[in-house]
Structures are given as C-alpha cells and as structure tokens.
Amino acid sequence: MKVAVTGARGFVGRHVIAELARRDVEVIATERPGVTRDRPAAANLRWVALDIAHPPADPFAALGNPDVLLHLAWDGLPNYRSLHHFERELPRQYAFLGSTIRSGLQALVTVGTCFEYGQQSGPLAAALETRPDNPYGFAKDALRRELQFLQAAHPYKLTWARLFYMFGDGQPATSLFAMLKAAVAAGHRQFPMSGGEQLRDYLPVSEVARRLADLATNPGNPGPVNLCSGRPVSVRRLVEGWIAQNGWGIEPIYGELPYPDYEPMAFWGEGGDEARIPDASAKNQ
C-alpha cells in the first residue's frame, strides 16, 4: 500500500510520518521545493518536492500515484481570524485536491478542525450541524463541502477528520504546552495563564498520529469523524497534570490572561476513544 502525506514537516505531520514508517506501507512525504534540512528518514519513506500553491499539472503522478492521500497541509496558522484562510488558502487547497482527485486519486483523508462547530457548547457529535464563526473554521468547513460536492462528479472515498486539541513534542511555540515547557526551560517559577476553568478535549499528538495512520491505511467513506478523547478536561487540571507528570518546579498563576474569545468555555468531541490525560495525581516520570 502506498500513502502520500502532505504537510509532513508540520507538528502533526512529523508524528504521522514516524507512525507510518513503522507500518508495512510505502510512504511518500511532501516538502516545499528547496527545503531538505532535518528530513526524517526511513527505509519505506520517500520525499518529493511539491508546493500546493503552485502544484504540477498532474499532482497525482507527482505524488507517486498513491492509494491514499493523507492531507495535513494548511498555511496561515495559528492566526485563526486571518482572512487569508478563505481568501487565499481555501481556493488553493481545493484546486490542489480537486486536481489530484481528477487525475486519479481514489481515497482522501484530510483534517478539519473543531472550530467548524463554532460557539456551540457541550459534547459535539461529528454529525452536528457546523456553525463556524472564525475564518479558519469557515474555510475548513467550506473545503469539506466542496470536496463532498466533488464526489458526485468524481467518485472517491473521503474521510474528514476533525482535530480537537493536541500536545506533545514539536508543538508550535504559541501553544499552551510549548509555552509552559519553554517557561520551565527558562527557569521561570511562575506561569501566568487564564482562569483555567474552560473545558477542552485534548489528545497526545502521538495518539492523533496513530489514529490518522489508521484512517489512511483503512480508507473508507465515513465523511466527518472526530479525532478526540471523548471526555472534557479543564485547562487548569491539564496544566497541573503536565507539571506533576514531568516534575517541573513551576506554579500556574490563574486569571492573569483573558479567556480566548474565539471558542466557547466548554466543549469536547463525541465519538472518540477515551485517552489518558495527565492529571495532578500522576506520578513523576
């Protein structure tokens, strides 16, 4: 089996590549032309240069005629409110994926976002009506709809995997886990943050990578699915759990920062298998 992966150098992509490399599949990973440094290597992994903004005439052939495309690439993050997402990114995403499907791709697994649900609170089922209220969520939701319309003219298998929250090594510097880890490395004794009472759905990125690899190696046509833990955890408990689990000598200072205005106070996914989330009672490792 041959699986192509776009966005292979990103936070999730690097973990996905590592997971797929452990399986009995041929992996084709994309990178921007001219970017070859720090390239992960494996016997069943091959890299190809490909720019989604300027794709080749036959992207399916350029990807090595894969059985499945696992599409992770998306520019413009983490600025969720940037108009770039639907002014530039959405058209180029659909152009690339549409061209790849028309030229022969039979199965596509691509990632969406929990922001497609907008400000809806509580448990969020994958079949729930989407109500995005920021440009990133809107653009992702619009791409999903475009790809579903395309199925009527060019039948192919589509899995739309909505990501919730993740943590792990290699995360962008603006993420909560990365900022906490950087504060510890800098020797800070305190970590200012919001009140921490918001409820979220978190998974370790290694678990997200495993589930994406499962979807890619067993492609079907389920439509939207949630990649989530299926249970809420407060950000306060999550941060305290990370500190306890790692034995870090830093104290969270709650209420120093405002709550984000682009997400509700409490939401989590339905449909995901429960996963272990570190809590304050975890033993140091």
C-alpha positions as a Markdown table, in Angstrom:
| # | Residue | x | y | z |
|---|---|---|---|---|
| 1 | Met | 0.0 | 0.0 | 0.0 |
| 2 | Lys | 1.2 | 3.5 | -0.8 |
| 3 | Val | 0.3 | 6.5 | 1.3 |
| 4 | Ala | 1.2 | 10.1 | 0.4 |
| 5 | Val | 1.3 | 12.7 | 3.1 |
| 6 | Thr | 1.2 | 16.5 | 2.7 |
| 7 | Gly | 2.3 | 18.8 | 5.5 |
| 8 | Ala | 4.7 | 16.1 | 6.5 |
| 9 | Arg | 7.1 | 18.6 | 8.1 |
| 10 | Gly | 4.5 | 20.1 | 10.4 |
| 11 | Phe | 3.8 | 19.4 | 14.1 |
| 12 | Val | 1.2 | 16.6 | 13.3 |
| 13 | Gly | 3.0 | 15.6 | 10.1 |
| 14 | Arg | 6.2 | 14.6 | 11.7 |
| 15 | His | 4.5 | 12.3 | 14.1 |
| 16 | Val | 2.3 | 10.8 | 11.4 |
| 17 | Ile | 5.4 | 10.1 | 9.3 |
| 18 | Ala | 7.0 | 8.3 | 12.2 |
| 19 | Glu | 3.9 | 6.3 | 12.8 |
| 20 | Leu | 3.5 | 5.3 | 9.2 |
| 21 | Ala | 7.2 | 4.4 | 8.9 |
| 22 | Arg | 6.6 | 1.7 | 11.5 |
| 23 | Arg | 4.0 | 0.1 | 9.3 |
| 24 | Asp | 4.1 | -2.1 | 6.2 |
| 25 | Val | 3.3 | 0.7 | 3.8 |
| 26 | Glu | 5.2 | 2.8 | 1.3 |
| 27 | Val | 5.2 | 6.5 | 2.4 |
| 28 | Ile | 5.6 | 9.5 | 0.1 |
| 29 | Ala | 6.0 | 12.7 | 2.1 |
| 30 | Thr | 5.9 | 16.2 | 0.5 |
| 31 | Glu | 8.1 | 19.2 | 1.3 |
| 32 | Arg | 8.4 | 22.6 | -0.3 |
| 33 | Pro | 11.0 | 22.8 | -3.1 |
| 34 | Gly | 14.4 | 23.6 | -1.7 |
| 35 | Val | 13.6 | 22.6 | 1.9 |
| 36 | Thr | 15.6 | 19.4 | 2.6 |
| 37 | Arg | 17.2 | 20.0 | 6.0 |
| 38 | Asp | 16.3 | 18.0 | 9.1 |
| 39 | Arg | 14.5 | 15.5 | 6.9 |
| 40 | Pro | 13.3 | 12.3 | 8.7 |
| 41 | Ala | 14.5 | 9.2 | 7.1 |
| 42 | Ala | 13.2 | 5.6 | 6.9 |
| 43 | Ala | 13.5 | 2.6 | 4.6 |
| 44 | Asn | 9.9 | 2.9 | 3.4 |
| 45 | Leu | 9.9 | 6.7 | 3.3 |
| 46 | Arg | 10.5 | 8.8 | 0.2 |
| 47 | Trp | 10.4 | 12.7 | 0.0 |
| 48 | Val | 9.1 | 14.7 | -3.0 |
| 49 | Ala | 9.1 | 18.4 | -3.6 |
| 50 | Leu | 5.7 | 19.9 | -4.0 |
| 51 | Asp | 4.2 | 23.3 | -3.5 |
| 52 | Ile | 0.4 | 23.3 | -3.1 |
| 53 | Ala | 0.2 | 26.9 | -4.1 |
| 54 | His | 1.9 | 26.0 | -7.4 |
| 55 | Pro | 1.2 | 22.4 | -8.0 |
| 56 | Pro | 2.3 | 20.4 | -11.0 |
| 57 | Ala | -0.1 | 19.7 | -13.9 |
| 58 | Asp | -0.6 | 16.1 | -12.6 |
| 59 | Pro | -0.2 | 16.1 | -8.8 |
| 60 | Phe | -1.4 | 12.5 | -8.5 |
| 61 | Ala | 1.6 | 11.4 | -10.6 |
| 62 | Ala | 3.9 | 13.7 | -8.8 |
| 63 | Leu | 2.9 | 12.0 | -5.5 |
| 64 | Gly | 3.8 | 8.6 | -7.0 |
| 65 | Asn | 0.2 | 7.5 | -7.7 |
| 66 | Pro | -0.7 | 6.8 | -4.1 |
| 67 | Asp | -3.6 | 4.6 | -2.9 |
| 68 | Val | -4.4 | 7.2 | -0.3 |
| 69 | Leu | -3.5 | 10.9 | 0.2 |
| 70 | Leu | -3.4 | 11.9 | 3.9 |
| 71 | His | -3.6 | 15.7 | 3.6 |
| 72 | Leu | -2.4 | 17.7 | 6.5 |
| 73 | Ala | -1.0 | 20.9 | 4.8 |
| 74 | Trp | -2.6 | 24.3 | 5.7 |
| 75 | Asp | -0.9 | 27.7 | 5.8 |
| 76 | Gly | -1.7 | 30.7 | 8.0 |
| 77 | Leu | -1.9 | 29.1 | 11.5 |
| 78 | Pro | -2.2 | 29.9 | 14.3 |
| 79 | Asn | -3.9 | 33.1 | 13.3 |
| 80 | Tyr | -7.5 | 31.7 | 13.2 |
| 81 | Arg | -9.0 | 35.1 | 12.5 |
| 82 | Ser | -6.9 | 35.9 | 9.4 |
| 83 | Leu | -8.9 | 36.4 | 6.2 |
| 84 | His | -6.1 | 34.5 | 4.5 |
| 85 | His | -7.8 | 31.3 | 5.3 |
| 86 | Phe | -10.7 | 31.8 | 2.9 |
| 87 | Glu | -9.2 | 34.5 | 0.6 |
| 88 | Arg | -6.1 | 32.5 | -0.4 |
| 89 | Glu | -5.8 | 29.2 | 1.4 |
| 90 | Leu | -9.3 | 27.8 | 0.6 |
| 91 | Pro | -9.1 | 28.3 | -3.2 |
| 92 | Arg | -5.5 | 26.8 | -3.5 |
| 93 | Gln | -6.5 | 23.9 | -1.2 |
| 94 | Tyr | -9.5 | 23.0 | -3.4 |
| 95 | Ala | -7.6 | 23.5 | -6.6 |
| 96 | Phe | -4.8 | 21.1 | -5.5 |
| 97 | Leu | -7.1 | 18.4 | -4.0 |
| 98 | Gly | -9.6 | 18.7 | -6.9 |
| 99 | Ser | -6.8 | 18.3 | -9.5 |
| 100 | Thr | -5.3 | 15.3 | -7.6 |
| 101 | Ile | -8.7 | 13.6 | -7.5 |
| 102 | Arg | -9.4 | 14.3 | -11.2 |
| 103 | Ser | -6.1 | 12.9 | -12.1 |
| 104 | Gly | -6.7 | 9.5 | -10.4 |
| 105 | Leu | -6.7 | 9.7 | -6.5 |
| 106 | Gln | -9.2 | 7.2 | -5.2 |
| 107 | Ala | -9.1 | 7.9 | -1.4 |
| 108 | Leu | -8.5 | 11.1 | 0.6 |
| 109 | Val | -8.1 | 11.5 | 4.3 |
| 110 | Thr | -7.9 | 15.2 | 5.3 |
| 111 | Val | -8.0 | 17.1 | 8.5 |
| 112 | Gly | -10.7 | 19.5 | 9.7 |
| 113 | Thr | -11.0 | 21.4 | 12.9 |
| 114 | Cys | -13.2 | 21.6 | 16.0 |
| 115 | Phe | -13.6 | 25.2 | 15.1 |
| 116 | Glu | -16.1 | 24.2 | 12.4 |
| 117 | Tyr | -18.6 | 23.8 | 15.3 |
| 118 | Gly | -18.3 | 27.5 | 16.2 |
| 119 | Gln | -19.6 | 28.6 | 19.6 |
| 120 | Gln | -21.7 | 25.5 | 20.3 |
| 121 | Ser | -21.1 | 24.2 | 23.8 |
| 122 | Gly | -21.0 | 20.8 | 25.4 |
| 123 | Pro | -20.5 | 17.4 | 23.6 |
| 124 | Leu | -20.0 | 17.8 | 19.9 |
| 125 | Ala | -21.0 | 14.9 | 17.6 |
| 126 | Ala | -19.5 | 14.6 | 14.2 |
| 127 | Ala | -23.0 | 14.7 | 12.6 |
| 128 | Leu | -23.8 | 18.0 | 14.4 |
| 129 | Glu | -24.6 | 21.0 | 12.2 |
| 130 | Thr | -21.5 | 23.1 | 11.7 |
| 131 | Arg | -21.6 | 26.8 | 12.6 |
| 132 | Pro | -18.1 | 28.2 | 12.2 |
| 133 | Asp | -17.6 | 31.8 | 13.4 |
| 134 | Asn | -13.9 | 32.4 | 12.6 |
| 135 | Pro | -12.2 | 32.5 | 9.2 |
| 136 | Tyr | -10.2 | 29.3 | 9.8 |
| 137 | Gly | -13.2 | 27.3 | 10.8 |
| 138 | Phe | -15.2 | 28.7 | 7.9 |
| 139 | Ala | -12.6 | 27.9 | 5.3 |
| 140 | Lys | -12.2 | 24.3 | 6.6 |
| 141 | Asp | -15.9 | 23.7 | 6.6 |
| 142 | Ala | -16.2 | 25.2 | 3.1 |
| 143 | Leu | -13.5 | 22.9 | 1.8 |
| 144 | Arg | -15.3 | 19.9 | 3.3 |
| 145 | Arg | -18.5 | 20.9 | 1.5 |
| 146 | Glu | -16.6 | 21.4 | -1.8 |
| 147 | Leu | -15.0 | 18.0 | -1.6 |
| 148 | Gln | -18.3 | 16.4 | -0.9 |
| 149 | Phe | -19.8 | 18.0 | -4.0 |
| 150 | Leu | -16.9 | 16.8 | -6.0 |
| 151 | Gln | -17.7 | 13.2 | -5.1 |
| 152 | Ala | -20.9 | 13.4 | -7.2 |
| 153 | Ala | -18.8 | 14.2 | -10.3 |
| 154 | His | -15.7 | 12.2 | -9.5 |
| 155 | Pro | -16.5 | 9.4 | -7.0 |
| 156 | Tyr | -13.7 | 8.8 | -4.4 |
| 157 | Lys | -13.5 | 7.9 | -0.8 |
| 158 | Leu | -13.4 | 10.8 | 1.6 |
| 159 | Thr | -12.6 | 10.9 | 5.3 |
| 160 | Trp | -12.8 | 14.3 | 7.0 |
| 161 | Ala | -11.0 | 14.0 | 10.4 |
| 162 | Arg | -11.8 | 16.9 | 12.7 |
| 163 | Leu | -8.9 | 17.6 | 15.1 |
| 164 | Phe | -9.5 | 18.9 | 18.6 |
| 165 | Tyr | -6.6 | 19.9 | 20.9 |
| 166 | Met | -3.2 | 18.3 | 21.0 |
| 167 | Phe | 0.0 | 18.4 | 22.9 |
| 168 | Gly | 3.4 | 16.9 | 22.5 |
| 169 | Asp | 7.0 | 17.5 | 21.3 |
| 170 | Gly | 7.5 | 19.8 | 18.4 |
| 171 | Gln | 4.3 | 21.8 | 19.0 |
| 172 | Pro | 4.3 | 25.4 | 17.8 |
| 173 | Ala | 5.8 | 27.9 | 20.3 |
| 174 | Thr | 2.5 | 29.7 | 20.7 |
| 175 | Ser | 0.7 | 26.6 | 22.0 |
| 176 | Leu | 0.0 | 26.1 | 25.8 |
| 177 | Phe | 2.2 | 23.1 | 26.3 |
| 178 | Ala | 5.1 | 24.6 | 24.4 |
| 179 | Met | 4.8 | 27.9 | 26.3 |
| 180 | Leu | 4.8 | 26.0 | 29.6 |
| 181 | Lys | 7.7 | 23.9 | 28.6 |
| 182 | Ala | 9.7 | 27.0 | 27.5 |
| 183 | Ala | 8.9 | 28.8 | 30.7 |
| 184 | Val | 10.3 | 25.8 | 32.7 |
| 185 | Ala | 13.4 | 25.7 | 30.4 |
| 186 | Ala | 14.0 | 29.4 | 31.1 |
| 187 | Gly | 13.9 | 28.8 | 34.8 |
| 188 | His | 10.7 | 30.7 | 35.5 |
| 189 | Arg | 9.0 | 29.9 | 38.8 |
| 190 | Gln | 5.5 | 31.1 | 37.7 |
| 191 | Phe | 3.4 | 30.6 | 34.6 |
| 192 | Pro | 0.7 | 33.3 | 34.0 |
| 193 | Met | -2.4 | 32.0 | 32.3 |
| 194 | Ser | -6.2 | 32.3 | 32.1 |
| 195 | Gly | -8.5 | 31.2 | 34.9 |
| 196 | Gly | -8.1 | 27.7 | 33.5 |
| 197 | Glu | -11.8 | 26.7 | 34.0 |
| 198 | Gln | -12.5 | 26.2 | 30.3 |
| 199 | Leu | -13.2 | 22.6 | 29.4 |
| 200 | Arg | -11.5 | 21.2 | 26.3 |
| 201 | Asp | -10.8 | 17.9 | 24.6 |
| 202 | Tyr | -7.0 | 17.0 | 24.4 |
| 203 | Leu | -5.1 | 14.1 | 23.0 |
| 204 | Pro | -1.3 | 13.5 | 22.9 |
| 205 | Val | -0.1 | 14.1 | 19.3 |
| 206 | Ser | 1.3 | 10.6 | 19.2 |
| 207 | Glu | -2.3 | 9.3 | 19.6 |
| 208 | Val | -3.6 | 11.7 | 16.9 |
| 209 | Ala | -0.9 | 10.4 | 14.6 |
| 210 | Arg | -1.8 | 6.8 | 15.3 |
| 211 | Arg | -5.5 | 7.4 | 14.6 |
| 212 | Leu | -4.7 | 9.3 | 11.4 |
| 213 | Ala | -2.5 | 6.5 | 10.2 |
| 214 | Asp | -5.3 | 4.0 | 11.0 |
| 215 | Leu | -7.7 | 6.0 | 8.8 |
| 216 | Ala | -5.2 | 6.3 | 6.0 |
| 217 | Thr | -4.3 | 2.6 | 5.9 |
| 218 | Asn | -8.0 | 1.6 | 6.1 |
| 219 | Pro | -9.7 | 4.2 | 3.9 |
| 220 | Gly | -13.5 | 4.3 | 3.8 |
| 221 | Asn | -16.1 | 6.9 | 3.1 |
| 222 | Pro | -17.4 | 7.9 | 6.6 |
| 223 | Gly | -17.5 | 11.6 | 5.9 |
| 224 | Pro | -16.7 | 13.7 | 9.1 |
| 225 | Val | -15.3 | 12.0 | 12.1 |
| 226 | Asn | -14.0 | 13.4 | 15.4 |
| 227 | Leu | -10.4 | 12.8 | 16.4 |
| 228 | Cys | -10.8 | 13.4 | 20.1 |
| 229 | Ser | -10.7 | 11.8 | 23.6 |
| 230 | Gly | -14.4 | 12.0 | 24.0 |
| 231 | Arg | -14.1 | 13.5 | 27.5 |
| 232 | Pro | -13.7 | 17.0 | 28.8 |
| 233 | Val | -10.7 | 18.2 | 30.8 |
| 234 | Ser | -10.2 | 21.6 | 32.4 |
| 235 | Val | -7.2 | 23.5 | 31.2 |
| 236 | Arg | -6.3 | 24.1 | 34.9 |
| 237 | Arg | -6.2 | 20.3 | 35.5 |
| 238 | Leu | -4.3 | 19.7 | 32.3 |
| 239 | Val | -1.6 | 22.2 | 33.1 |
| 240 | Glu | -1.3 | 20.9 | 36.7 |
| 241 | Gly | -1.1 | 17.4 | 35.3 |
| 242 | Trp | 1.8 | 18.2 | 32.9 |
| 243 | Ile | 3.7 | 19.9 | 35.8 |
| 244 | Ala | 3.2 | 16.9 | 38.1 |
| 245 | Gln | 4.0 | 14.3 | 35.5 |
| 246 | Asn | 7.2 | 15.9 | 34.5 |
| 247 | Gly | 8.3 | 17.0 | 37.9 |
| 248 | Trp | 8.5 | 20.7 | 36.9 |
| 249 | Gly | 9.1 | 23.3 | 39.6 |
| 250 | Ile | 6.7 | 26.0 | 38.3 |
| 251 | Glu | 3.5 | 27.4 | 39.6 |
| 252 | Pro | 0.5 | 28.3 | 37.4 |
| 253 | Ile | -0.9 | 31.8 | 38.2 |
| 254 | Tyr | -4.5 | 31.8 | 37.2 |
| 255 | Gly | -6.5 | 34.8 | 36.0 |
| 256 | Glu | -3.6 | 36.7 | 34.6 |
| 257 | Leu | -4.7 | 36.3 | 31.0 |
| 258 | Pro | -8.1 | 36.6 | 29.3 |
| 259 | Tyr | -10.0 | 33.7 | 28.0 |
| 260 | Pro | -9.9 | 33.2 | 24.2 |
| 261 | Asp | -12.8 | 34.9 | 22.5 |
| 262 | Tyr | -12.9 | 32.5 | 19.5 |
| 263 | Glu | -14.1 | 29.4 | 21.4 |
| 264 | Pro | -16.8 | 28.6 | 23.9 |
| 265 | Met | -16.0 | 27.9 | 27.6 |
| 266 | Ala | -16.9 | 24.2 | 27.4 |
| 267 | Phe | -16.8 | 21.8 | 24.5 |
| 268 | Trp | -15.5 | 18.4 | 23.7 |
| 269 | Gly | -15.9 | 15.8 | 21.0 |
| 270 | Glu | -18.1 | 12.8 | 20.8 |
| 271 | Gly | -17.1 | 9.6 | 19.0 |
| 272 | Gly | -13.5 | 9.4 | 20.2 |
| 273 | Asp | -12.0 | 6.7 | 22.2 |
| 274 | Glu | -11.1 | 7.8 | 25.7 |
| 275 | Ala | -7.4 | 8.5 | 26.1 |
| 276 | Arg | -5.4 | 9.0 | 29.3 |
| 277 | Ile | -4.8 | 12.7 | 30.1 |
| 278 | Pro | -2.1 | 13.6 | 32.6 |
| 279 | Asp | -3.6 | 15.0 | 35.8 |
| 280 | Ala | -2.2 | 16.4 | 39.0 |
| 281 | Ser | -2.2 | 13.0 | 40.7 |
| 282 | Ala | 0.1 | 11.4 | 38.1 |
| 283 | Lys | 3.5 | 10.2 | 39.3 |
| 284 | Asn | 6.6 | 12.0 | 38.1 |
| 285 | Gln | 8.3 | 10.4 | 35.2 |
